[in-house]
Amino acid sequence: MSLATFDLTPLRRADRWHPAELAFWLLPVAAYLVFPDNLVLLTQIAITALFCLSLDLILGYAGIVSLGHAAFFGFGAYAAGLLAANGIGDPLAGLAVAALASAALGFVTSFLVLRGSDLTRLMVTLGIAMMLYEVANKLTDLTGGVDGLQGIEMTPLLGRFTFDLYGKTAYWYAVAVLFLLFWAARKLVHSPFGLSLKGIRLNVARMPAIGAPVNARLSAIYTIGAAYAGIAGALLAQTTQFVALDVLSFNRSAELMLILVLGGSGSLYGAVIGAIVFMSAHHVLSDMNPEYWQFWLGALLVVVVLFARDGVMGGLRRLSHAAGGLRKGAR
Amino acid sequence: MQPRTSIAWVTAALAASALSLAAHSAWAADPLKVGLVLPMSGPFASYGKQIEHGARLYLQQSGGTIAGRPVELIVKDDTGVAPEISKRAAQELVVKDKVDVLGGFGLTPSAFAAAPIATEAKKPMIVMNAAASAITTKSNYVLRVSHTLPQLTAPIADWAVKNGIRKVYTLVADFGPGHDAEAQFKKTFTAGGGEIVGEVRTPVKNPDFAPFLQKIKDIKPDAVFLFVPPGEQTVAFMKGFVERDLAKAGIRIVATGDLTEEDILDAVGDNALGLITSLQYSEVHNSPENAAYTRAYYAAYPKDRPNYMSVSGFDGMQLIARTLEKTGGDVTADKFMAAARGMSWTSPRGSIAIDPDTRDITQTIYIRKVERVDGKLQNVEFDAVANVRDPGKP
């Protein structure tokens, strides 16, 4: 049976940009105009979205569960932070170094992670993140330990745009990086490589039968996911000019999982929307009630899980189906 | 609450604050805006609570105005040890809320992260608890009204030497203030002829003291010197100390007052009786200012006890008021700092001053013993070292 006998049109159609997607990417511009005083938060939303995207690639597409994804985020943050603290303050060089460093770590640890089943993977990823956390905690001279890495000084972006107090440069920088990497991820998941990952997630036993090397593919996507997370971490270090020990914390990994589930895993937009919803709710609620906001955040999450299975994206999908049904009924 | 109403509430709240984000409120007649970055949730939430109590108490007594302007106090939660959130909060207070003065900062990492904002935005930054010595060196606009760890440690180390303690094991939290405390104790104590027989640094978050306590028991020093941030940890340490019978093995405790401060003293309970610590404030400090302060505190917050953090919040606002009186209401950072340097006044803790060179606080440190006074555990002051500058500064 040759591949040519399949109708590949639906796959090609999925690769094409939908008008709604283009509209979605106007949101950062709109947000900039509507909330000019909240650029710091918006920047961190973009960074979290990128971080979440990286988990989506390995969990949502390839089905590798991880409770220690902050390991790569933090590794990238420290790589970029240390580079800038030691005199090389070029942002793009920092991103490149962070991406390479995290990718290397991801590649090496992928062999450990891929050995086991889901539960073992949870434990191994968690363990790796905990080890890195303790190492960073103990290497006080290098990382500043709990006090955080200080003295990061960034040179202007592309030699022209300095990082300002209002966060304008930081915002456009983070949004541009997010968009480019999103575009790359979108290409990736619609490529044959991306489709083979979906296949692995859906039925791992059949994939070798059609000639897909399962472990090599998983190892590759895990490495790519790690690089993405490293870049997100580097962005945080560069835009806040500070690296806190909690970039490696368990809390960050767990929260990320939550954000992805909230947005809807297995959909790139789910990762981005999850980050937007979670971070906005977090911000608004903690501003309203600095002491008990966590209660309301918890309530919001429970409501979403109850009424919108598969997260916000799942809810939207069902809504659009329902709307489509109505339209057909009317005709 | 009905589930339906709570959903409606959340939705309404989200919508309302989205609106308030977009449209900036411009109602009051040019209020003086003070932004506090504090831990209001998480394991260090009581710091934020106490500091806010103190700050509000001062405003209540001054009729809600400073230098003739109504004061708007904006509190942002930074959840404790999460410097990136502290920094974001400080940045937002400056660019969005347009505050005139930054304040608060419960723990050292928050203050470190926010200091560059003070420099860049040119806003006075008043540290109300974070205690690593180096904080005031991170920006020329930082000044401190609370204390530093070396400042508390030197007097208690001296006291230990003079009271026959020769061998000490030090246990400190593994972050800036802990390192400061460890270094200062070692310096003062060995200079007086004492010997450090062991030292350990415990994690700042969720430490387990059991293995350290066992080790200390085996080594049998005369005393253990302790600094960990007050809260669950100090309570857990005392519990372990008692359970493992270290006191019966003849091991004493010398500590900074963080161990027996009023907010947690009742949780430590009778195990605290007899503990000797050093701190700048005690609820039973004997002065008319403190009598008035504690009376007002209990009237406003009957469920809590006034502690040193609340006094820092109180003095922080007091400093702003006194400084603006001097500058004639001018809050530009350079004028503010120039006026605040060398400022001195009588606080509920005694007389205090801002060092003109280091912008750090100079104050009396008291040596206190926990006793039962009128049925309540209290830190009774029995010795004092006046005008202690921060020994951590050159």
Interface residues (C-beta under 8 A of the other chain):
Chain A: V34 F35 D37 N38 L39 V40 L41 Q44 N137 T140 G145 V146 D147 G148 Q150 L165 Y166 G167 L236 T240 Q241 F242 A244 L245 D246 V247 S280 A281 V284 L285 S286 D287 M288 P290 E291 Y292 W293 Q294 W296 A299 L300 V303
Chain B: S6 I7 V10 A13 L14 S17 A18 L21 A22 H24 L38 M40 S41 A45 G48 K49 V75 K76 D77 V81 A82 P83 E84 K87 R88 Q91 E92 V94 V95 K96 T108 P109 F112 A113 P116 I117 E120 A121 A132 K138 D174 F175 G176 H179 P203 V204
